């Protein structure tokens, strides 16, 4: 599965957001993700792709998270 597909599916599982509404330019707030949801999403992504993302990373959009995973 590609990185964005994994992120999209995980957001859907965590927040129940319809997958068609999840886009790279979407913000966590637009997708009903709070701080704890984002932490869960980042941890799931780190485990899935065997990467370690900096805790102080600023994730403003879902695309930011995708780029961070790709660069790690």
Biopython code that builds the backbone (N, CA, C, O; Angstrom):
import numpy as np
from Bio.PDB.StructureBuilder import StructureBuilder

atoms = [
    (1, "UNK", "N", (0.850, -1.184, 0.000)),
    (1, "UNK", "CA", (0.000, 0.000, 0.000)),
    (1, "UNK", "C", (0.893, 1.244, 0.000)),
    (1, "UNK", "O", (1.935, 1.276, 0.654)),
    (2, "UNK", "N", (0.473, 2.247, -0.730)),
    (2, "UNK", "CA", (1.238, 3.484, -0.773)),
    (2, "UNK", "C", (1.052, 4.263, 0.532)),
    (2, "UNK", "O", (0.137, 3.984, 1.306)),
    (3, "UNK", "N", (1.918, 5.227, 0.763)),
    (3, "UNK", "CA", (1.906, 5.969, 2.020)),
    (3, "UNK", "C", (0.596, 6.720, 2.196)),
    (3, "UNK", "O", (-0.026, 6.632, 3.255)),
    (4, "UNK", "N", (0.165, 7.457, 1.178)),
    (4, "UNK", "CA", (-1.075, 8.217, 1.329)),
    (4, "UNK", "C", (-2.262, 7.289, 1.569)),
    (4, "UNK", "O", (-3.133, 7.604, 2.378)),
    (5, "UNK", "N", (-2.310, 6.163, 0.887)),
    (5, "UNK", "CA", (-3.394, 5.209, 1.090)),
    (5, "UNK", "C", (-3.437, 4.708, 2.522)),
    (5, "UNK", "O", (-4.513, 4.573, 3.104)),
    (6, "UNK", "N", (-2.271, 4.433, 3.092)),
    (6, "UNK", "CA", (-2.210, 3.991, 4.483)),
    (6, "UNK", "C", (-2.716, 5.098, 5.408)),
    (6, "UNK", "O", (-3.533, 4.849, 6.294)),
    (7, "UNK", "N", (-2.225, 6.321, 5.197)),
    (7, "UNK", "CA", (-2.650, 7.449, 6.036)),
    (7, "UNK", "C", (-4.155, 7.648, 5.929)),
    (7, "UNK", "O", (-4.838, 7.809, 6.940)),
    (8, "UNK", "N", (-4.669, 7.638, 4.707)),
    (8, "UNK", "CA", (-6.103, 7.833, 4.481)),
    (8, "UNK", "C", (-6.917, 6.778, 5.213)),
    (8, "UNK", "O", (-7.881, 7.104, 5.906)),
    (9, "UNK", "N", (-6.536, 5.519, 5.062)),
    (9, "UNK", "CA", (-7.283, 4.432, 5.701)),
    (9, "UNK", "C", (-7.201, 4.507, 7.222)),
    (9, "UNK", "O", (-8.173, 4.204, 7.914)),
    (10, "UNK", "N", (-6.050, 4.906, 7.740)),
    (10, "UNK", "CA", (-5.882, 5.020, 9.187)),
    (10, "UNK", "C", (-6.724, 6.165, 9.742)),
    (10, "UNK", "O", (-7.344, 6.021, 10.795)),
    (11, "UNK", "N", (-6.750, 7.294, 9.047)),
    (11, "UNK", "CA", (-7.602, 8.413, 9.476)),
    (11, "UNK", "C", (-9.057, 7.977, 9.490)),
    (11, "UNK", "O", (-9.800, 8.297, 10.418)),
    (12, "UNK", "N", (-9.457, 7.252, 8.469)),
    (12, "UNK", "CA", (-10.842, 6.750, 8.412)),
    (12, "UNK", "C", (-11.147, 5.868, 9.622)),
    (12, "UNK", "O", (-12.220, 5.975, 10.216)),
    (13, "UNK", "N", (-10.209, 5.000, 9.987)),
    (13, "UNK", "CA", (-10.409, 4.122, 11.137)),
    (13, "UNK", "C", (-10.445, 4.906, 12.446)),
    (13, "UNK", "O", (-11.273, 4.626, 13.313)),
    (14, "UNK", "N", (-9.555, 5.883, 12.595)),
    (14, "UNK", "CA", (-9.453, 6.640, 13.840)),
    (14, "UNK", "C", (-10.642, 7.584, 14.034)),
    (14, "UNK", "O", (-11.267, 7.604, 15.095)),
    (15, "UNK", "N", (-10.943, 8.363, 12.993)),
    (15, "UNK", "CA", (-11.934, 9.440, 13.143)),
    (15, "UNK", "C", (-13.255, 9.173, 12.438)),
    (15, "UNK", "O", (-14.223, 9.902, 12.649)),
    (16, "UNK", "N", (-13.310, 8.141, 11.605)),
    (16, "UNK", "CA", (-14.542, 7.873, 10.875)),
    (16, "UNK", "C", (-14.778, 8.819, 9.712)),
    (16, "UNK", "O", (-15.871, 8.854, 9.148)),
    (17, "UNK", "N", (-13.759, 9.583, 9.353)),
    (17, "UNK", "CA", (-13.874, 10.522, 8.240)),
    (17, "UNK", "C", (-13.987, 9.744, 6.931)),
    (17, "UNK", "O", (-13.182, 8.848, 6.679)),
    (18, "UNK", "N", (-14.981, 10.076, 6.089)),
    (18, "UNK", "CA", (-15.096, 9.385, 4.805)),
    (18, "UNK", "C", (-13.809, 9.534, 3.981)),
    (18, "UNK", "O", (-13.252, 10.627, 3.879)),
    (19, "UNK", "N", (-13.348, 8.427, 3.399)),
    (19, "UNK", "CA", (-12.076, 8.446, 2.670)),
    (19, "UNK", "C", (-12.062, 9.451, 1.520)),
    (19, "UNK", "O", (-11.011, 10.009, 1.204)),
    (20, "UNK", "N", (-13.200, 9.687, 0.898)),
    (20, "UNK", "CA", (-13.227, 10.627, -0.230)),
    (20, "UNK", "C", (-12.999, 12.073, 0.217)),
    (20, "UNK", "O", (-12.711, 12.929, -0.619)),
    (21, "UNK", "N", (-13.121, 12.360, 1.505)),
    (21, "UNK", "CA", (-12.880, 13.711, 2.013)),
    (21, "UNK", "C", (-11.433, 13.918, 2.452)),
    (21, "UNK", "O", (-11.033, 15.042, 2.755)),
    (22, "UNK", "N", (-10.649, 12.849, 2.487)),
    (22, "UNK", "CA", (-9.267, 12.933, 2.956)),
    (22, "UNK", "C", (-8.356, 13.177, 1.761)),
    (22, "UNK", "O", (-8.208, 12.323, 0.887)),
    (23, "UNK", "N", (-7.750, 14.356, 1.741)),
    (23, "UNK", "CA", (-6.881, 14.762, 0.636)),
    (23, "UNK", "C", (-5.541, 15.231, 1.211)),
    (23, "UNK", "O", (-5.475, 15.590, 2.387)),
    (24, "UNK", "N", (-4.477, 15.235, 0.407)),
    (24, "UNK", "CA", (-3.175, 15.683, 0.915)),
    (24, "UNK", "C", (-3.210, 17.087, 1.526)),
    (24, "UNK", "O", (-2.474, 17.366, 2.473)),
    (25, "UNK", "N", (-4.045, 17.956, 1.002)),
    (25, "UNK", "CA", (-4.107, 19.331, 1.504)),
    (25, "UNK", "C", (-5.017, 19.494, 2.726)),
    (25, "UNK", "O", (-5.126, 20.592, 3.273)),
    (26, "UNK", "N", (-5.662, 18.418, 3.152)),
    (26, "UNK", "CA", (-6.548, 18.474, 4.317)),
    (26, "UNK", "C", (-5.748, 18.686, 5.596)),
    (26, "UNK", "O", (-4.659, 18.139, 5.767)),
    (27, "UNK", "N", (-6.313, 19.492, 6.487)),
    (27, "UNK", "CA", (-5.683, 19.696, 7.790)),
    (27, "UNK", "C", (-6.276, 18.706, 8.789)),
    (27, "UNK", "O", (-7.393, 18.223, 8.599)),
    (28, "UNK", "N", (-5.532, 18.404, 9.851)),
    (28, "UNK", "CA", (-6.095, 17.504, 10.867)),
    (28, "UNK", "C", (-7.439, 18.009, 11.395)),
    (28, "UNK", "O", (-8.362, 17.220, 11.598)),
    (29, "UNK", "N", (-7.550, 19.314, 11.616)),
    (29, "UNK", "CA", (-8.807, 19.881, 12.138)),
    (29, "UNK", "C", (-9.977, 19.619, 11.185)),
    (29, "UNK", "O", (-11.075, 19.278, 11.624)),
    (30, "UNK", "N", (-9.737, 19.779, 9.884)),
    (30, "UNK", "CA", (-10.791, 19.530, 8.888)),
    (30, "UNK", "C", (-11.256, 18.077, 8.914)),
    (30, "UNK", "O", (-12.393, 17.771, 8.553)),
    (31, "UNK", "N", (-10.364, 17.186, 9.345)),
    (31, "UNK", "CA", (-10.664, 15.752, 9.346)),
    (31, "UNK", "C", (-11.094, 15.250, 10.726)),
    (31, "UNK", "O", (-11.185, 14.044, 10.955)),
    (32, "UNK", "N", (-11.355, 16.187, 11.640)),
    (32, "UNK", "CA", (-11.802, 15.857, 12.998)),
    (32, "UNK", "C", (-10.768, 15.074, 13.790)),
    (32, "UNK", "O", (-11.120, 14.204, 14.587)),
    (33, "UNK", "N", (-9.490, 15.379, 13.574)),
    (33, "UNK", "CA", (-8.417, 14.722, 14.309)),
    (33, "UNK", "C", (-7.907, 15.652, 15.402)),
    (33, "UNK", "O", (-7.496, 16.778, 15.121)),
    (34, "UNK", "N", (-7.932, 15.183, 16.650)),
    (34, "UNK", "CA", (-7.362, 15.976, 17.725)),
    (34, "UNK", "C", (-5.906, 15.579, 17.935)),
    (34, "UNK", "O", (-5.374, 14.757, 17.190)),
    (35, "UNK", "N", (-5.265, 16.152, 18.933)),
    (35, "UNK", "CA", (-3.844, 15.895, 19.178)),
    (35, "UNK", "C", (-3.570, 14.419, 19.416)),
    (35, "UNK", "O", (-2.589, 13.881, 18.902)),
    (36, "UNK", "N", (-4.424, 13.761, 20.188)),
    (36, "UNK", "CA", (-4.223, 12.341, 20.472)),
    (36, "UNK", "C", (-4.426, 11.479, 19.226)),
    (36, "UNK", "O", (-3.720, 10.490, 19.030)),
    (37, "UNK", "N", (-5.386, 11.853, 18.389)),
    (37, "UNK", "CA", (-5.594, 11.137, 17.126)),
    (37, "UNK", "C", (-4.354, 11.257, 16.238)),
    (37, "UNK", "O", (-3.935, 10.287, 15.607)),
    (38, "UNK", "N", (-3.776, 12.457, 16.198)),
    (38, "UNK", "CA", (-2.578, 12.662, 15.382)),
    (38, "UNK", "C", (-1.402, 11.854, 15.916)),
    (38, "UNK", "O", (-0.618, 11.309, 15.140)),
    (39, "UNK", "N", (-1.278, 11.776, 17.229)),
    (39, "UNK", "CA", (-0.209, 10.962, 17.807)),
    (39, "UNK", "C", (-0.387, 9.501, 17.422)),
    (39, "UNK", "O", (0.577, 8.816, 17.083)),
    (40, "UNK", "N", (-1.625, 9.032, 17.478)),
    (40, "UNK", "CA", (-1.910, 7.646, 17.087)),
    (40, "UNK", "C", (-1.583, 7.429, 15.605)),
    (40, "UNK", "O", (-1.000, 6.410, 15.236)),
    (41, "UNK", "N", (-1.960, 8.383, 14.773)),
    (41, "UNK", "CA", (-1.693, 8.289, 13.334)),
    (41, "UNK", "C", (-0.192, 8.235, 13.066)),
    (41, "UNK", "O", (0.268, 7.412, 12.275)),
    (42, "UNK", "N", (0.565, 9.099, 13.716)),
    (42, "UNK", "CA", (2.022, 9.126, 13.516)),
    (42, "UNK", "C", (2.646, 7.819, 13.992)),
    (42, "UNK", "O", (3.502, 7.261, 13.306)),
    (43, "UNK", "N", (2.232, 7.326, 15.150)),
    (43, "UNK", "CA", (2.779, 6.065, 15.656)),
    (43, "UNK", "C", (2.460, 4.902, 14.725)),
    (43, "UNK", "O", (3.319, 4.061, 14.458)),
    (44, "UNK", "N", (1.234, 4.856, 14.238)),
    (44, "UNK", "CA", (0.851, 3.796, 13.296)),
    (44, "UNK", "C", (1.704, 3.867, 12.029)),
    (44, "UNK", "O", (2.156, 2.841, 11.521)),
    (45, "UNK", "N", (1.922, 5.083, 11.521)),
    (45, "UNK", "CA", (2.724, 5.265, 10.310)),
    (45, "UNK", "C", (4.180, 4.879, 10.563)),
    (45, "UNK", "O", (4.810, 4.245, 9.717)),
    (46, "UNK", "N", (4.716, 5.258, 11.723)),
    (46, "UNK", "CA", (6.098, 4.887, 12.049)),
    (46, "UNK", "C", (6.250, 3.368, 12.079)),
    (46, "UNK", "O", (7.228, 2.827, 11.565)),
    (47, "UNK", "N", (5.293, 2.696, 12.673)),
    (47, "UNK", "CA", (5.339, 1.232, 12.747)),
    (47, "UNK", "C", (5.180, 0.594, 11.369)),
    (47, "UNK", "O", (5.900, -0.346, 11.032)),
    (48, "UNK", "N", (4.257, 1.093, 10.589)),
    (48, "UNK", "CA", (3.989, 0.518, 9.266)),
    (48, "UNK", "C", (5.180, 0.660, 8.318)),
    (48, "UNK", "O", (5.506, -0.266, 7.576)),
    (49, "UNK", "N", (5.823, 1.827, 8.350)),
    (49, "UNK", "CA", (6.886, 2.109, 7.385)),
    (49, "UNK", "C", (8.285, 2.047, 8.003)),
    (49, "UNK", "O", (9.273, 2.388, 7.352)),
    (50, "UNK", "N", (8.361, 1.612, 9.256)),
    (50, "UNK", "CA", (9.628, 1.424, 9.954)),
    (50, "UNK", "C", (10.499, 2.680, 9.885)),
    (50, "UNK", "O", (11.659, 2.629, 9.478)),
    (51, "UNK", "N", (9.913, 3.803, 10.290)),
    (51, "UNK", "CA", (10.617, 5.079, 10.337)),
    (51, "UNK", "C", (10.440, 5.684, 11.731)),
    (51, "UNK", "O", (9.590, 5.251, 12.509)),
    (52, "UNK", "N", (11.248, 6.676, 12.021)),
    (52, "UNK", "CA", (11.144, 7.404, 13.280)),
    (52, "UNK", "C", (11.061, 8.886, 12.935)),
    (52, "UNK", "O", (12.018, 9.466, 12.423)),
    (53, "UNK", "N", (9.914, 9.491, 13.216)),
    (53, "UNK", "CA", (9.720, 10.898, 12.901)),
    (53, "UNK", "C", (10.002, 11.741, 14.139)),
    (53, "UNK", "O", (9.668, 11.326, 15.249)),
    (54, "UNK", "N", (10.608, 12.911, 13.974)),
    (54, "UNK", "CA", (10.895, 13.775, 15.123)),
    (54, "UNK", "C", (9.612, 14.181, 15.842)),
    (54, "UNK", "O", (8.613, 14.523, 15.208)),
    (55, "UNK", "N", (9.652, 14.141, 17.170)),
    (55, "UNK", "CA", (8.464, 14.482, 17.950)),
    (55, "UNK", "C", (8.021, 15.924, 17.743)),
    (55, "UNK", "O", (6.829, 16.224, 17.822)),
    (56, "UNK", "N", (8.969, 16.817, 17.479)),
    (56, "UNK", "CA", (8.627, 18.231, 17.327)),
    (56, "UNK", "C", (8.164, 18.577, 15.911)),
    (56, "UNK", "O", (7.998, 19.752, 15.586)),
    (57, "UNK", "N", (7.959, 17.583, 15.086)),
    (57, "UNK", "CA", (7.529, 17.818, 13.708)),
    (57, "UNK", "C", (6.195, 18.553, 13.675)),
    (57, "UNK", "O", (5.266, 18.232, 14.416)),
    (58, "UNK", "N", (6.129, 19.542, 12.799)),
    (58, "UNK", "CA", (4.893, 20.308, 12.648)),
    (58, "UNK", "C", (4.149, 19.767, 11.431)),
    (58, "UNK", "O", (4.607, 19.897, 10.296)),
    (59, "UNK", "N", (3.014, 19.168, 11.686)),
    (59, "UNK", "CA", (2.210, 18.585, 10.616)),
    (59, "UNK", "C", (0.970, 19.454, 10.441)),
    (59, "UNK", "O", (0.035, 19.402, 11.240)),
    (60, "UNK", "N", (0.985, 20.250, 9.381)),
    (60, "UNK", "CA", (-0.142, 21.141, 9.126)),
    (60, "UNK", "C", (-1.151, 20.532, 8.172)),
    (60, "UNK", "O", (-2.337, 20.859, 8.225)),
    (61, "UNK", "N", (-0.687, 19.647, 7.299)),
    (61, "UNK", "CA", (-1.591, 18.963, 6.374)),
    (61, "UNK", "C", (-1.229, 17.481, 6.341)),
    (61, "UNK", "O", (-0.158, 17.082, 6.798)),
    (62, "UNK", "N", (-2.114, 16.693, 5.808)),
    (62, "UNK", "CA", (-1.853, 15.260, 5.668)),
    (62, "UNK", "C", (-0.690, 15.040, 4.700)),
    (62, "UNK", "O", (0.086, 14.099, 4.865)),
    (63, "UNK", "N", (-0.572, 15.897, 3.703)),
    (63, "UNK", "CA", (0.552, 15.823, 2.772)),
    (63, "UNK", "C", (1.889, 16.032, 3.471)),
    (63, "UNK", "O", (2.892, 15.437, 3.078)),
    (64, "UNK", "N", (1.912, 16.882, 4.515)),
    (64, "UNK", "CA", (3.144, 17.075, 5.293)),
    (64, "UNK", "C", (3.592, 15.754, 5.906)),
    (64, "UNK", "O", (4.772, 15.408, 5.850)),
    (65, "UNK", "N", (2.660, 15.025, 6.482)),
    (65, "UNK", "CA", (2.988, 13.738, 7.088)),
    (65, "UNK", "C", (3.492, 12.765, 6.023)),
    (65, "UNK", "O", (4.467, 12.048, 6.249)),
    (66, "UNK", "N", (2.848, 12.739, 4.892)),
    (66, "UNK", "CA", (3.266, 11.863, 3.792)),
    (66, "UNK", "C", (4.696, 12.182, 3.360)),
    (66, "UNK", "O", (5.499, 11.269, 3.168)),
    (67, "UNK", "N", (5.025, 13.467, 3.205)),
    (67, "UNK", "CA", (6.371, 13.877, 2.796)),
    (67, "UNK", "C", (7.409, 13.523, 3.857)),
    (67, "UNK", "O", (8.525, 13.123, 3.525)),
    (68, "UNK", "N", (7.046, 13.669, 5.130)),
    (68, "UNK", "CA", (7.973, 13.337, 6.209)),
    (68, "UNK", "C", (8.301, 11.842, 6.205)),
    (68, "UNK", "O", (9.452, 11.456, 6.407)),
    (69, "UNK", "N", (7.302, 11.016, 5.978)),
    (69, "UNK", "CA", (7.526, 9.573, 5.942)),
    (69, "UNK", "C", (8.399, 9.224, 4.740)),
    (69, "UNK", "O", (9.305, 8.397, 4.851)),
    (70, "UNK", "N", (8.137, 9.836, 3.611)),
    (70, "UNK", "CA", (8.914, 9.578, 2.397)),
    (70, "UNK", "C", (10.378, 9.960, 2.600)),
    (70, "UNK", "O", (11.273, 9.258, 2.131)),
    (71, "UNK", "N", (10.621, 11.059, 3.291)),
    (71, "UNK", "CA", (11.985, 11.559, 3.498)),
    (71, "UNK", "C", (12.742, 10.792, 4.579)),
    (71, "UNK", "O", (13.971, 10.838, 4.627)),
    (72, "UNK", "N", (12.018, 10.090, 5.441)),
    (72, "UNK", "CA", (12.668, 9.420, 6.591)),
    (72, "UNK", "C", (13.443, 8.181, 6.157)),
    (72, "UNK", "O", (14.045, 7.505, 6.991)),
]
sb = StructureBuilder()
sb.init_structure("model")
sb.init_model(0)
sb.init_chain("A")
sb.init_seg("    ")
for serial, (resi, resn, name, xyz) in enumerate(atoms, 1):
    if name == "N":
        sb.init_residue(resn, " ", resi, " ")
    sb.init_atom(name, np.array(xyz, "f"), 0.0, 1.0, " ", f" {name:<3s}", serial, name[0])
structure = sb.get_structure()
